[in-house]
Each structure stands twice: as structure tokens, then as C-alpha cells.
Amino acid sequence: MMTRGRSTTRQRRPAIAAKDGPGISHSDIADHNSRAVLEILRVAGPLTRRELSARVGLTEPAITGILRRLQDDGLVASRRQSNANRYPSTEFLIRRNGAVAVGIRLLPTRAELLLINLAGETLAERHDIPVAEAAMAALALAQDKPAGARLIGIGLVSAPSLVVDVEALRQTLAPLPLVFSPDTAAAVTAERLYGYGEHDGSLVSLILAEDGVRAGLSIAGRPFSGRHGFAGSIGAMHTGRDRASLSERVSVSALTERLRRAEADGVAATEAAADWAGEAASHLLDAAVAISGLLAPGMLVVGGDLPADIVDMVIAQMERERLDKASRPMASPWMPPIRSSRLPAAGITTGAALLPFLEFLLPNPQPAREASSAQVAAASASG
């Protein structure tokens, strides 16, 4: 909106969540500024006080106070930097192993665990853990943290349709905080922070998981989970010429069944996989067109539990079919780039491990919640 004489357009400030009421306390502001400085050092460091002051928009004395607190917490280190072109200066950088967190991804029959540091580097991982042993395995995995590293907490993710006794896990892990998120939101957050990033303000991650097909949505830097975490539950969409569901045609179990039948019929596995990828691409492209028409995201990222070479085959076939006017007369000019995720399992377990960092140390676009059984989506969603 415009008024006479001047523009009312102003730069929008990041939101700060108040803890005790509608106002913003000094502690809220200090916490927000510390998170902002730590995030800038994580992404762009090392930086000097002057460089941080320019990026954050605070005075150098204010930056000095924030850096002192972050150094006292063991999250930031300093070093003297000098060269022939300028006076010696002090640069600040994150201590990569100053803080660590564990992520738990729960699947119907097993769990995956990951230990990462503040830089997002994987320090240790465990696969094929029985679900009943996930909490104790997370505590054991945390023992692999580097000397002096502070364990921030445990992140937990699962498919929205999976019924999980989070309260029991929370009690087992106490006093460590447990932070919960749907796996779709965690995956797209990991993609935004450590994968391709967010393009033109939005990103969609198509997750081809063991237990079905889902989509993670990130809009203006915020993961969108919808009511009870069910946003992106696209597995029941009827797609392709046979109008079968996505989860029926594009899931890991669908590929496994195709390869099993091929072996029984004496068909080469490579030929069977290529045929399956072509069929899966047609189904997934229907979903991609629908998502693009509704959201017009900056990028579509495809990944999950399928082998990376199979995902690449599916994406290549999607691109060929999208450009084929004979099979796709409605060309969908708004389609964004489609890329294969650089993160293992589309970043689901990495996203789980990120949850404590976002809750306690880094800017959090969507405040995570201390998990309770009431926050876990209950039964029967489309897979």
C-alpha cells in the first residue's frame, strides 16, 4: 500500500517467539541475536566483528558481547588472521564439534540413527535398529561424540501415519530433551540447510520411502506440515494411465517386487529396473505437475530410500516425458527444475538430528515442540 509523499515499504524483521506473553523480552532478543550470529558463522564464516556487524545489523560492541557468550558456551572459536593487504584481525568461526545431536528416524519395522555436529557433518550412524531399542541405541550412539562436545538433544521423526509411543521414548531419554517433527518437514529442512537450499522462496522434496511416497513442503523458509503433520501425504494420489496410487507404483516395495518377478522370469535386473523407472516416472510426473500447478515451487527434489542410480533414472525419464508433446500435450510451463537429492534417504535422518539445533541454537523458522504422544499423528493416513 502506498501513501502520499512517501512509501510505507519497510524491511520485514524476523519473528521472535515470546515465551511468556505477547511482548518481546530482553532475553528473547538476546537469544534471537545469538542464533542469528551463530547461523551466519555456520554458513559464511569465518568472519570478523566488523563483517558480522554489517551482516547482522548490530553494533560492533553488541557483536562482541554475543561472541563472548558463544565462546563461553564452546560454540565459537577465534583466530588471528593477517596478510600483506590488511592489518591483522581476529576472525570468528563455529567450533564444528562444539555441539552435537542425535537423530532418530522411525520406520514401521526398524529405526535409523545419526550423530551430527554443528556443521552438519555425520560423526556416527546406525541402521536396522529394532524400534523397541531405538532410545537406548540413541544414548549409546551419543557416546561416540568427540571429547568436549556438548550433546544438545535428540530429534525424532516418523511418517505421520505411524503410531509412536513418544511419551515412553521421552521418559527413557530424560533428562535429554526430545524434539519431534513429521519426517517430511525434517527432510525438506535438511534439504534447505545442507542440500540444494531454497530456490525462489520455496522447495518441495518428493520422498520415495520404504513405507510410501510423501512430499515435504518449505515455503518462505518455513516447513509446512499441515493439520496433524499430514501435509504432503500424496501416496494415495491416483496417477498414471492405470490410475494406481503413487505408493503402489513408486515406492521401494514396488521396485523390490518388480525385481523379484524379473528374477523368477529370467529377466535381467538392469532391464527390469529401467522398465520400472519408466513407469514410476509417469506416475511421479503426474504428482509433480499437480504440485507445481498449486505451489509453483522453485525446485522439486527427489530422493528417499531408493538407490541413487534408480532415482536418477526416474528423474531423467520424467524430464523426457515432460517434454514429449505427444504423451504430454499439456506441457506445464511452470514446472521447476527437478533434481536428485544430495542427501542420503532424502535427508530424513539428518533432518531429525537437526531438530535440537533448531530448537536451542539456530534460527528456527517453525518452533519445534518437545515431543509428547499428543503431538504424534495417529493412525491411518494415505501412505
NULO-928285 format. One record per residue: y, x, z of N, C-alpha, C in turn; residue in three letters. Coordinates in steps of 0.02 Angstrom, whole numbers, padded with zeros to 5 digits, always signed. Example, Ala and Ser with C-alpha at 12.3 -4.5 7.8 and 13.67 -1.06 7.14 Angstrom:
-00284+00660+00390-00225+00615+00390-00165+00660+00390ALA -00112+00642+00354-00053+00684+00357+00002+00645+00394SER 
***
This chain:
-00060+00042+00000+00000+00000+00000+00062+00044+00000MET +00112+00024-00038+00174+00062-00044+00231+00023-00012MET +00279+00059+00020+00340+00029+00046+00399+00061+00011THR +00456+00029+00013+00513+00056-00022+00538+00119+00012ARG +00552+00168-00030+00584+00229-00005+00536+00284+00011GLY +00473+00268+00029+00426+00322+00045+00355+00296+00040ARG +00309+00342+00034+00238+00325+00031+00210+00322+00102SER +00166+00275+00113+00134+00270+00179+00067+00306+00180THR +00049+00340+00125-00016+00375+00122-00016+00433+00171THR -00067+00436+00212-00075+00490+00260-00146+00517+00258ARG -00152+00580+00278-00219+00609+00280-00257+00579+00338GLN -00316+00555+00323-00356+00521+00374-00389+00573+00419ARG -00381+00563+00484-00411+00609+00532-00484+00590+00546ARG -00526+00641+00561-00595+00625+00579-00597+00582+00642PRO -00644+00536+00643-00650+00493+00701-00680+00531+00760ALA -00655+00517+00819-00682+00547+00881-00708+00490+00924ILE -00771+00494+00941-00801+00440+00980-00782+00446+01053ALA -00749+00396+01080-00732+00396+01151-00792+00374+01191ALA -00801+00406+01249-00861+00393+01288-00851+00336+01338LYS -00791+00329+01367-00783+00283+01422-00736+00225+01407ASP -00711+00220+01347-00666+00165+01332-00636+00175+01263GLY -00587+00133+01246-00559+00136+01179-00513+00196+01167PRO -00489+00228+01220-00444+00285+01212-00482+00349+01199GLY -00444+00402+01184-00473+00468+01171-00451+00514+01227ILE -00497+00540+01265-00481+00583+01321-00472+00655+01298SER -00444+00697+01342-00436+00768+01326-00504+00801+01314HIS -00554+00781+01352-00621+00810+01342-00650+00791+01275SER -00636+00729+01252-00659+00708+01186-00627+00752+01131ASP -00562+00763+01138-00526+00803+01088-00552+00874+01089ILE -00561+00902+01149-00586+00971+01154-00656+00977+01123ALA -00698+00928+01137-00766+00928+01108-00763+00924+01032ASP -00721+00880+01006-00714+00873+00933-00691+00938+00902HIS -00641+00971+00931-00615+01033+00902-00667+01088+00905ASN -00705+01092+00959-00757+01143+00964-00810+01132+00911SER -00829+01070+00900-00879+01055+00847-00852+01074+00778ARG -00788+01059+00766-00759+01075+00701-00757+01150+00689ALA -00738+01189+00739-00736+01262+00731-00806+01289+00720VAL -00854+01265+00758-00923+01290+00751-00951+01274+00682LEU -00936+01214+00656-00960+01195+00590-00928+01238+00535GLU -00864+01252+00541-00832+01294+00491-00860+01365+00492ILE -00873+01391+00552-00904+01457+00556-00975+01456+00528LEU -01010+01401+00539-01079+01396+00512-01078+01396+00436ARG -01030+01361+00406-01029+01353+00334-00993+01411+00300VAL -00936+01433+00328-00892+01480+00292-00881+01546+00327ALA -00909+01556+00387-00896+01616+00425-00927+01678+00394GLY -00908+01737+00419-00861+01749+00474-00788+01740+00453PRO -00747+01720+00502-00676+01707+00490-00635+01735+00548LEU -00572+01752+00533-00526+01775+00585-00494+01714+00619THR -00458+01727+00673-00422+01673+00707-00372+01640+00659ARG -00337+01681+00621-00287+01653+00575-00320+01609+00523ARG -00377+01631+00496-00412+01591+00446-00437+01526+00476GLU -00463+01530+00537-00486+01469+00570-00427+01422+00584LEU -00371+01449+00604-00313+01408+00618-00291+01370+00556SER -00293+01402+00499-00273+01369+00437-00322+01315+00417ALA -00387+01327+00428-00438+01279+00408-00441+01219+00455ARG -00433+01231+00519-00441+01177+00568-00376+01139+00580VAL -00319+01174+00569-00255+01142+00580-00232+01146+00652GLY -00255+01197+00688-00234+01208+00757-00199+01275+00763LEU -00160+01284+00816-00125+01347+00826-00175+01402+00843THR -00155+01464+00832-00199+01520+00848-00216+01523+00923GLU -00168+01510+00969-00187+01508+01040-00241+01455+01054PRO -00235+01396+01021-00286+01345+01031-00353+01368+01005ALA -00354+01401+00947-00416+01428+00919-00445+01481+00966ILE -00402+01522+00996-00426+01573+01042-00463+01542+01101THR -00436+01487+01128-00469+01453+01184-00536+01424+01163GLY -00539+01394+01104-00603+01365+01080-00655+01420+01070ILE -00634+01475+01039-00680+01530+01027-00706+01560+01093LEU -00663+01562+01143-00685+01588+01208-00739+01544+01237ARG -00730+01479+01232-00781+01434+01259-00847+01440+01220ARG -00842+01445+01154-00902+01450+01113-00938+01517+01125LEU -00899+01570+01138-00930+01634+01154-00963+01631+01223GLN -00931+01598+01271-00961+01591+01337-01027+01552+01334ASP -01031+01505+01286-01092+01466+01277-01145+01502+01236ASP -01129+01562+01213-01177+01601+01174-01186+01578+01103GLY -01138+01540+01077-01145+01512+01009-01106+01551+00957LEU -01058+01591+00978-01015+01628+00931-01011+01701+00954VAL -01011+01746+00905-01002+01818+00918-00940+01842+00880ALA -00916+01901+00898-00858+01930+00864-00875+02001+00841SER -00837+02024+00792-00845+02092+00767-00779+02117+00739ARG -00768+02183+00743-00708+02213+00714-00721+02226+00641ARG -00673+02206+00600-00679+02216+00528-00618+02253+00503GLN -00629+02305+00464-00572+02342+00437-00590+02368+00368SER -00540+02374+00326-00548+02405+00260-00482+02435+00239ASN -00482+02465+00181-00422+02502+00159-00364+02457+00142ALA -00377+02393+00132-00325+02348+00107-00289+02309+00162ASN -00313+02313+00224-00280+02275+00276-00292+02307+00345ARG -00253+02284+00394-00261+02309+00461-00328+02285+00490TYR -00354+02322+00539-00416+02299+00572-00405+02230+00603PRO -00456+02189+00600-00451+02121+00627-00517+02103+00659SER -00515+02052+00701-00576+02027+00733-00600+01965+00695THR -00661+01966+00674-00692+01908+00641-00742+01876+00688GLU -00751+01811+00680-00797+01773+00721-00850+01741+00678PHE -00910+01738+00703-00967+01710+00667-01015+01677+00716LEU -01054+01631+00690-01103+01599+00734-01158+01648+00754ILE -01183+01640+00813-01245+01676+00833-01303+01633+00810ARG -01336+01655+00758-01386+01614+00725-01440+01590+00773ARG -01459+01633+00819-01510+01615+00868-01480+01599+00936ASN -01416+01581+00936-01386+01561+00999-01413+01495+01025GLY -01433+01452+00979-01461+01387+00997-01517+01370+00948ALA -01568+01336+00973-01624+01314+00931-01641+01242+00949VAL -01678+01209+00905-01700+01141+00917-01767+01130+00883ALA -01805+01082+00909-01871+01065+00881-01866+00997+00848VAL -01896+00991+00789-01900+00927+00755-01972+00903+00752GLY -01982+00838+00764-02048+00807+00759-02045+00753+00706ILE -02089+00758+00657-02097+00704+00607-02163+00670+00620ARG -02160+00606+00636-02222+00568+00649-02243+00532+00586LEU -02306+00542+00567-02339+00506+00512-02393+00461+00542LEU -02422+00416+00504-02472+00371+00534-02530+00406+00567PRO -02552+00463+00540-02612+00495+00567-02600+00565+00595THR -02540+00591+00589-02527+00660+00611-02453+00671+00622ARG -02436+00730+00647-02367+00749+00658-02353+00818+00630ALA -02291+00828+00608-02268+00894+00586-02211+00915+00632GLU -02209+00979+00649-02158+01005+00695-02124+01066+00664LEU -02060+01074+00682-02020+01129+00655-01973+01153+00708LEU -01966+01219+00715-01917+01250+00759-01865+01284+00715LEU -01801+01264+00721-01749+01295+00681-01693+01320+00726ILE -01654+01366+00698-01596+01392+00735-01532+01360+00710ASN -01475+01383+00736-01411+01352+00721-01393+01360+00647LEU -01421+01410+00614-01407+01420+00543-01454+01380+00499ALA -01499+01341+00529-01546+01301+00491-01607+01339+00468GLY -01617+01399+00493-01674+01440+00473-01737+01419+00512GLU -01793+01415+00477-01856+01397+00509-01883+01457+00547THR -01894+01448+00612-01921+01501+00654-01996+01494+00665LEU -02020+01433+00667-02092+01420+00676-02106+01349+00655ALA -02168+01334+00637-02186+01267+00617-02260+01254+00632GLU -02276+01190+00638-02345+01169+00649-02359+01108+00606ARG -02419+01105+00577-02438+01049+00535-02503+01019+00561HIS -02514+00957+00540-02577+00923+00556-02592+00920+00631ASP -02540+00906+00670-02547+00897+00742-02567+00824+00755ILE -02618+00811+00796-02632+00741+00813-02571+00708+00845PRO -02560+00646+00827-02500+00611+00851-02496+00611+00927VAL -02553+00602+00960-02554+00599+01033-02534+00665+01065ALA -02537+00720+01027-02521+00786+01054-02453+00811+01032GLU -02414+00768+00999-02351+00790+00969-02302+00817+01021ALA -02294+00781+01077-02245+00802+01128-02263+00869+01158ALA -02325+00878+01178-02346+00941+01208-02343+00998+01157MET -02358+00982+01093-02353+01033+01041-02281+01054+01030ALA -02234+01008+01037-02163+01024+01030-02141+01072+01086ALA -02163+01059+01147-02146+01103+01203-02176+01172+01192LEU -02237+01175+01166-02269+01239+01153-02233+01276+01097ALA -02212+01240+01045-02176+01271+00990-02110+01300+01013LEU -02078+01267+01060-02013+01291+01085-02020+01359+01119ALA -02080+01377+01141-02089+01442+01172-02084+01499+01121GLN -02086+01482+01057-02078+01534+01005-02005+01550+00991ASP -01959+01521+01027-01888+01534+01015-01872+01606+01032LYS -01821+01635+00997-01802+01704+01011-01776+01711+01083PRO -01781+01772+01109-01757+01785+01176-01682+01770+01181ALA -01663+01734+01232-01593+01718+01243-01570+01655+01207GLY -01610+01627+01163-01591+01566+01127-01595+01506+01174ALA -01547+01460+01167-01546+01401+01209-01577+01342+01171ARG -01626+01310+01200-01657+01251+01170-01613+01191+01182LEU -01585+01163+01128-01537+01108+01134-01571+01042+01147ILE -01629+01031+01115-01663+00967+01124-01716+00958+01071GLY -01744+00898+01069-01797+00879+01023-01773+00822+00980ILE -01783+00828+00914-01769+00773+00868-01833+00740+00846GLY -01832+00675+00840-01891+00636+00822-01875+00589+00765LEU -01917+00589+00713-01908+00542+00657-01975+00512+00639VAL -01971+00452+00610-02031+00419+00584-02009+00368+00533SER -02056+00343+00494-02040+00289+00448-02021+00227+00488ALA -01973+00188+00464-01952+00128+00502-02009+00081+00517PRO -02060+00080+00474-02115+00033+00484-02167+00057+00534SER -02161+00119+00557-02211+00147+00603-02193+00130+00675LEU -02238+00099+00710-02227+00081+00780-02242+00142+00823VAL -02192+00164+00861-02198+00225+00900-02179+00211+00973VAL -02218+00237+01019-02201+00231+01090-02154+00289+01108ASP -02090+00281+01091-02042+00334+01102-02029+00345+01176VAL -02033+00291+01215-02020+00298+01286-02070+00346+01319GLU -02132+00342+01298-02182+00388+01325-02167+00460+01305ALA -02146+00470+01244-02127+00537+01222-02067+00562+01261LEU -02020+00518+01272-01960+00537+01308-01977+00560+01379ARG -02021+00525+01411-02040+00543+01480-02078+00609+01481GLN -02120+00620+01430-02158+00682+01427-02112+00742+01417THR -02060+00733+01377-02016+00788+01360-01959+00800+01410LEU -01947+00753+01454-01893+00759+01504-01902+00824+01543ALA -01846+00857+01560-01776+00836+01553-01744+00853+01486PRO -01783+00879+01438-01754+00891+01373-01732+00825+01341LEU -01674+00822+01310-01653+00760+01277-01693+00749+01213PRO -01708+00687+01200-01744+00667+01139-01698+00622+01098LEU -01686+00640+01035-01641+00604+00991-01681+00577+00933VAL -01673+00512+00918-01714+00478+00868-01673+00458+00807PHE -01705+00458+00749-01674+00434+00687-01729+00411+00640SER -01717+00362+00597-01764+00348+00542-01771+00410+00498PRO -01829+00421+00470-01840+00482+00431-01797+00484+00369ASP -01778+00426+00342-01736+00426+00282-01667+00455+00297THR -01636+00434+00352-01570+00460+00371-01574+00535+00386ALA -01627+00557+00419-01635+00628+00435-01642+00669+00371ALA -01681+00644+00324-01693+00681+00261-01629+00690+00222ALA -01590+00636+00215-01529+00641+00175-01477+00683+00211VAL -01478+00684+00277-01432+00728+00314-01450+00801+00303THR -01514+00817+00304-01535+00886+00290-01517+00906+00219ALA -01524+00860+00172-01506+00874+00103-01431+00887+00097GLU -01392+00848+00134-01319+00856+00131-01297+00922+00161ARG -01329+00944+00215-01308+01004+00251-01339+01068+00224LEU -01402+01065+00203-01438+01126+00184-01468+01124+00114TYR -01460+01068+00079-01486+01063+00011-01430+01066-00040GLY -01426+01014-00080-01376+01012-00134-01306+00994-00108TYR -01302+00966-00049-01237+00942-00025-01223+00873-00053GLY -01166+00847-00033-01148+00780-00055-01100+00784-00114GLU -01117+00750-00169-01077+00754-00230-01036+00690-00238HIS -00971+00698-00250-00927+00641-00260-00932+00590-00204ASP -00944+00614-00144-00942+00570-00086-01006+00532-00071GLY -01059+00543-00110-01120+00505-00096-01182+00542-00122SER -01238+00526-00092-01301+00559-00109-01358+00511-00092LEU -01408+00508-00136-01468+00468-00122-01529+00514-00128VAL -01571+00514-00077-01632+00553-00077-01692+00506-00085SER -01728+00512-00140-01788+00473-00152-01848+00511-00124LEU -01879+00481-00073-01931+00515-00035-01999+00488-00055ILE -02041+00530-00085-02108+00511-00105-02155+00538-00051LEU -02166+00497+00000-02201+00519+00060-02274+00499+00059ALA -02311+00527+00106-02382+00509+00113-02390+00434+00126GLU -02344+00407+00163-02351+00338+00185-02305+00291+00146ASP -02286+00308+00085-02247+00262+00044-02185+00294+00015GLY -02146+00254-00019-02085+00277-00053-02025+00247-00018VAL -01975+00289-00002-01914+00266+00031-01854+00302+00002ARG -01796+00280+00020-01734+00312-00002-01688+00323+00057ALA -01660+00383+00061-01609+00398+00111-01540+00394+00078GLY -01493+00362+00112-01427+00350+00084-01374+00386+00126LEU -01331+00424+00092-01274+00456+00125-01211+00435+00087SER -01165+00402+00121-01104+00377+00091-01045+00404+00129ILE -01002+00440+00094-00942+00471+00126-00962+00514+00186ALA -01017+00550+00179-01038+00596+00232-01075+00563+00289GLY -01089+00498+00284-01122+00463+00339-01189+00435+00315ARG -01243+00452+00348-01306+00421+00331-01305+00347+00347PRO -01330+00307+00302-01330+00235+00313-01402+00212+00323PHE -01416+00184+00382-01484+00164+00399-01496+00089+00395SER -01442+00050+00395-01451-00022+00391-01477-00052+00456GLY -01492-00115+00454-01515-00150+00513-01584-00125+00533ARG -01591-00104+00596-01654-00079+00624-01680-00018+00585HIS -01638+00016+00548-01659+00076+00513-01696+00063+00448GLY -01695+00003+00422-01735-00014+00364-01700-00004+00297PHE -01638+00021+00296-01606+00036+00232-01647+00086+00193ALA -01654+00075+00129-01692+00121+00087-01766+00107+00084GLY -01788+00050+00112-01859+00032+00110-01875+00002+00041SER -01880+00045-00009-01887+00022-00078-01959+00022-00101ILE -02006+00038-00057-02075+00045-00077-02106-00018-00106GLY -02080-00077-00086-02108-00140-00110-02076-00164-00175ALA -02029-00126-00203-01999-00146-00266-02052-00150-00321MET -02051-00203-00360-02097-00210-00416-02065-00178-00478HIS -02097-00127-00504-02068-00086-00557-02118-00074-00613THR -02093-00044-00667-02136-00028-00723-02159-00089-00761GLY -02195-00077-00816-02218-00132-00858-02270-00175-00823ARG -02308-00145-00777-02359-00184-00742-02333-00218-00679ASP -02268-00207-00664-02235-00238-00606-02271-00224-00541ARG -02299-00164-00535-02330-00143-00472-02277-00115-00426ALA -02293-00109-00362-02244-00084-00314-02238-00008-00320SER -02180+00018-00300-02170+00090-00301-02221+00127-00259LEU -02233+00103-00198-02280+00137-00154-02350+00136-00183SER -02366+00086-00222-02433+00081-00252-02441+00132-00309GLU -02386+00148-00344-02391+00189-00404-02364+00260-00395ARG -02317+00271-00349-02283+00336-00347-02297+00375-00283VAL -02338+00351-00239-02350+00385-00175-02401+00441-00183SER -02407+00481-00132-02456+00535-00131-02527+00507-00138VAL -02540+00452-00105-02607+00422-00108-02624+00400-00180SER -02572+00378-00218-02585+00358-00287-02606+00417-00329ALA -02572+00474-00320-02591+00534-00357-02661+00558-00336LEU -02674+00557-00271-02740+00579-00246-02796+00537-00276THR -02785+00472-00279-02836+00428-00308-02845+00442-00383GLU -02790+00454-00419-02795+00469-00490-02835+00534-00501ARG -02822+00584-00462-02859+00647-00468-02932+00639-00450LEU -02946+00597-00401-03016+00585-00382-03054+00552-00439ARG -03023+00502-00471-03055+00468-00527-03064+00516-00586ARG -03015+00558-00597-03019+00606-00653-03077+00654-00643ALA -03085+00677-00582-03141+00723-00568-03208+00688-00580GLU -03213+00625-00559-03275+00588-00569-03289+00576-00643ALA -03236+00569-00683-03244+00556-00755-03245+00620-00796ASP -03239+00678-00764-03240+00740-00800-03176+00757-00836GLY -03120+00727-00816-03055+00740-00846-03021+00797-00808VAL -02989+00842-00844-02956+00899-00813-02900+00875-00766ALA -02894+00909-00709-02844+00889-00659-02773+00894-00687ALA -02759+00945-00727-02692+00953-00756-02675+00895-00802THR -02724+00873-00841-02712+00817-00887-02701+00753-00848GLU -02742+00742-00796-02735+00682-00755-02667+00681-00719ALA -02646+00739-00693-02582+00743-00658-02524+00729-00705ALA -02528+00755-00767-02475+00742-00816-02471+00668-00834ALA -02529+00637-00843-02530+00565-00859-02501+00525-00801ASP -02520+00543-00740-02494+00507-00682-02419+00516-00676TRP -02394+00578-00687-02322+00591-00682-02283+00548-00731ALA -02310+00539-00792-02276+00498-00841-02271+00426-00819GLY -02325+00399-00790-02324+00330-00766-02279+00323-00705GLU -02284+00372-00660-02242+00369-00600-02168+00372-00617ALA -02151+00412-00668-02081+00418-00687-02052+00352-00710ALA -02091+00313-00748-02067+00248-00772-02052+00202-00713SER -02096+00202-00664-02085+00160-00604-02024+00184-00565HIS -02019+00250-00555-01965+00277-00513-01897+00270-00549LEU -01898+00272-00615-01836+00264-00652-01807+00194-00643LEU -01850+00144-00639-01826+00076-00626-01788+00074-00560ASP -01816+00106-00509-01782+00108-00444-01717+00147-00448ALA -01718+00203-00484-01658+00245-00491-01602+00207-00526ALA -01619+00168-00578-01569+00128-00614-01539+00076-00568VAL -01581+00043-00529-01556-00008-00483-01510+00022-00430ALA -01530+00079-00402-01490+00112-00351-01423+00135-00381ILE -01427+00163-00441-01366+00189-00473-01318+00133-00490SER -01345+00076-00513-01302+00020-00529-01267-00008-00468GLY -01300-00005-00410-01272-00033-00349-01225+00016-00314LEU -01245+00079-00308-01208+00128-00268-01170+00180-00309LEU -01193+00193-00372-01164+00246-00413-01156+00311-00373ALA -01211+00338-00345-01205+00399-00305-01190+00460-00347PRO -01166+00513-00315-01150+00574-00351-01212+00611-00374GLY -01269+00602-00339-01330+00636-00358-01390+00598-00330MET -01445+00599-00367-01509+00575-00344-01555+00635-00335LEU -01583+00643-00275-01627+00698-00260-01697+00670-00247VAL -01747+00699-00280-01816+00675-00273-01857+00728-00238VAL -01896+00708-00188-01939+00756-00153-01986+00718-00107GLY -02021+00755-00066-02067+00724-00019-02130+00764-00011GLY -02186+00729-00004-02250+00762+00011-02290+00779-00052ASP -02265+00761-00111-02298+00781-00173-02287+00856-00186LEU -02333+00889-00220-02321+00959-00239-02258+00965-00281PRO -02223+01021-00273-02159+01031-00307-02166+01027-00383ALA -02221+01055-00410-02228+01053-00483-02238+00982-00509ASP -02270+00940-00469-02279+00870-00489-02212+00833-00487ILE -02172+00847-00436-02105+00816-00432-02064+00836-00493VAL -02068+00900-00512-02031+00923-00571-02054+00887-00634ASP -02119+00876-00640-02145+00839-00698-02119+00768-00700MET -02117+00736-00641-02093+00666-00638-02019+00663-00658VAL -01978+00709-00632-01907+00709-00648-01896+00722-00722ILE -01932+00770-00750-01924+00785-00822-01941+00724-00864ALA -01994+00688-00845-02012+00628-00882-01961+00572-00873GLN -01932+00567-00813-01879+00518-00802-01820+00530-00848MET -01801+00593-00855-01745+00610-00899-01760+00594-00971GLU -01821+00609-00993-01839+00594-01062-01839+00520-01075ARG -01867+00481-01028-01870+00409-01038-01801+00377-01034GLU -01759+00404-00991-01691+00376-00985-01652+00382-01050ARG -01664+00436-01087-01628+00449-01149-01661+00418-01211LEU -01720+00389-01200-01756+00359-01256-01731+00288-01267ASP -01692+00278-01319-01662+00212-01331-01714+00160-01348LYS -01771+00181-01375-01823+00133-01394-01854+00102-01332ALA -01869+00143-01281-01901+00117-01221-01850+00093-01169SER -01789+00121-01173-01736+00103-01125-01672+00083-01163ARG -01671+00025-01194-01610+00006-01231-01549-00001-01186PRO -01560-00017-01122-01504-00019-01075-01498+00051-01046MET -01453+00091-01074-01454+00163-01063-01430+00185-00994ALA -01398+00143-00956-01374+00160-00889-01328+00222-00890SER -01269+00215-00920-01225+00274-00925-01200+00298-00857PRO -01206+00257-00806-01181+00277-00739-01232+00319-00701TRP -01290+00334-00730-01341+00372-00694-01316+00441-00675MET -01323+00460-00613-01302+00527-00591-01356+00579-00609PRO -01342+00643-00597-01394+00694-00606-01453+00680-00559PRO -01514+00696-00583-01574+00688-00543-01603+00758-00532ILE -01612+00777-00470-01634+00845-00453-01694+00842-00406ARG -01733+00896-00408-01789+00903-00362-01763+00935-00297SER -01782+00907-00241-01758+00932-00176-01779+01005-00167SER -01734+01045-00140-01750+01114-00124-01783+01121-00056ARG -01787+01067-00019-01812+01069+00050-01885+01045+00052LEU -01927+01078+00091-01996+01055+00098-01999+00984+00124PRO -02044+00944+00094-02052+00874+00114-01985+00837+00116ALA -01942+00854+00067-01876+00822+00060-01833+00830+00123ALA -01848+00880+00164-01806+00894+00222-01816+00847+00281GLY -01871+00809+00282-01880+00760+00336-01885+00794+00404ILE -01929+00844+00410-01938+00877+00474-01878+00920+00491THR -01847+00951+00441-01785+00988+00453-01731+00942+00479THR -01726+00882+00449-01678+00833+00474-01691+00813+00545GLY -01755+00809+00564-01773+00793+00633-01746+00846+00681ALA -01756+00910+00662-01733+00965+00704-01657+00970+00708ALA -01623+00944+00656-01550+00945+00656-01520+00895+00706LEU -01557+00843+00723-01529+00789+00764-01497+00814+00829LEU -01530+00858+00868-01498+00881+00930-01434+00921+00916PRO -01433+00960+00862-01372+00997+00846-01315+00949+00831PHE -01329+00897+00793-01277+00848+00776-01255+00808+00837LEU -01301+00797+00883-01284+00759+00943-01241+00799+00991GLU -01254+00865+00997-01223+00903+01051-01176+00959+01028PHE -01182+00984+00966-01143+01043+00947-01101+01036+00885LEU -01126+01002+00834-01093+01000+00769-01061+00932+00757LEU -01014+00927+00711-00984+00862+00695-01038+00813+00674PRO -01038+00755+00705-01090+00705+00693-01059+00644+00659ASN -01074+00634+00595-01044+00577+00560-01068+00510+00585PRO -01126+00511+00618-01154+00448+00643-01188+00464+00709GLN -01155+00450+00766-01182+00471+00830-01255+00451+00838PRO -01296+00502+00850-01367+00488+00862-01376+00459+00931ALA -01434+00434+00943-01446+00399+01006-01503+00432+01043ARG -01497+00433+01110-01554+00453+01149-01608+00401+01138GLU -01665+00424+01118-01715+00377+01094-01744+00334+01149ALA -01755+00272+01133-01792+00227+01177-01834+00182+01133SER -01882+00149+01163-01927+00108+01123-01890+00052+01088SER -01834+00030+01116-01796-00025+01085-01762-00002+01021ALA -01753+00064+01013-01717+00089+00955-01765+00104+00898GLN -01828+00099+00907-01876+00114+00855-01893+00050+00818VAL -01888+00050+00754-01905-00010+00715-01978-00027+00725ALA -01990-00090+00735-02058-00112+00746-02091-00127+00680ALA -02138-00170+00683-02189-00174+00632-02165-00196+00564ALA -02213-00194+00519-02217-00224+00453-02153-00224+00412SER -02140-00164+00384-02090-00161+00331-02126-00144+00267ALA -02090-00151+00212-02119-00129+00149-02124-00054+00153SER -02180-00028+00127-02191+00043+00134-02158+00086+00085GLY 
***
